[in-house]
Amino acid sequence: MASLFCQAATCMHNKAGSCGANNIQVSNAQSETFCDTYTASDSFVASEDNYVQYTTLVSRTDSEFGEDFENPPRITCNVGACMHNQSFRCSAGDVQIGQPHHGMKCNCKTYRTK
């Protein structure tokens, strides 16, 4: 399983560069590849109490999309032109997700054309 470093400090799944999502999805549009799992913490959860309640609920009820900072997430890749895409799974050893831009897109910095 790939290690993942995430620069999206404003994502609710990010904790000091680690991604707590059990599964992330990488997609593309035009010439960009990006993490579909990015969720801005300030737009989704209005307060720290709500965030704690949400993450507790998700981790108890959803084994696929819950929080897990001990293990890197599974990476589903929908970018057929990427050399690391092996049957919709990322085969890169180290994956980097960039900071958000254009409001909601965090590029996959590991993307390499076949």
N, C-alpha and C positions, 0 to 999 in steps of 0.2 A: 504494500500500500504506500502511496506517495506521501511524502511530508508536505505540508502546506504552510506557507507564510503569507499572511494577509495584511496589507497596508491600510485596509479600510477601517480605520479606527472608529468611525461613526456607525459601523454595522453592529446590529444587536448580537450577532454571533461571534464577534471579535473580542478576544481577551488577551491583551498584550501580544498581538500578532498571531495568536493561535485561533483557529476556527472551531467553534463549538458545535456547528451543525454536523449531524451524522452523515449527511449526503449533500453535496453541492452539485449544481448543474452549470456547465459552461456552454454557451451558445454563441452565435455570431450574427451580425447584421452588417451589411455592406463590407467594409474592410476591418471591422472590429470584432474581437472575441471578448466576451465578458462573463462575469459570474452572475447567473440568474438568481442566486440565493441571497444576494445582498439585500438587506432590509435596514434602512436607516433607523437607528434606535430612537431618535427624536420624533420621527414621523409615525412610528408604529406604537410606541409606548410613551405616554405623556409623563409618567413619573417613575421614580426608582421603585416604589412599592408595586406599581403595576408591572414593571419589568420582572421583579422577583416572582410575583404571582404567575406571570405568563411563563417564564422559564421553568418554574416548578411544575406547572400544569403540563407543559409540553413534554418535559423529560419523564413524567410519570405515565403519560397516555400515548405517546407516539414514539415507538422504537426506531422508526426510520428517520424521522425528522427531529428527534429530540436533541438535547445538548450533551456533548461529550468532549471535554477538553483533554482527556487522557490519550485518545487515539485520533489520528488524522481522519478527516472525512473521506468517504467514498466519493470519487469524482466521476460523474456522468458527463461525457463530452459529446455534444451534438455537432462539433465542428469537423466535418469529414475531411477537410483539407489539412488538418493538423497531423504532423508526423507522429505525435504521441497518442493519437486516437487509435485504440485497438478494440474494435467491436463496441464502440460507445463508452469505453472506459479509458481513463488517462493512464498511460504507461510511463510518464515522466517520473523520475526519482524525486525531484524537488519541484514543487509548483509554487508560483508567486502570483498573488492577486494584487493589483494596484489600488491606489486611492480612487475614490469615486470622482467622476467628472460628468459634466452635463447633467448634474443632479442625481442620477441613479445608476450610472454604469461604472463598474470596476473591471478594468481590462485584465485578462489572463496574460501575464507577462511571459509565460512559458511557451506560448503558442509559437510554433515553427511550421512553415509551409512544407508539405511533402516534396 
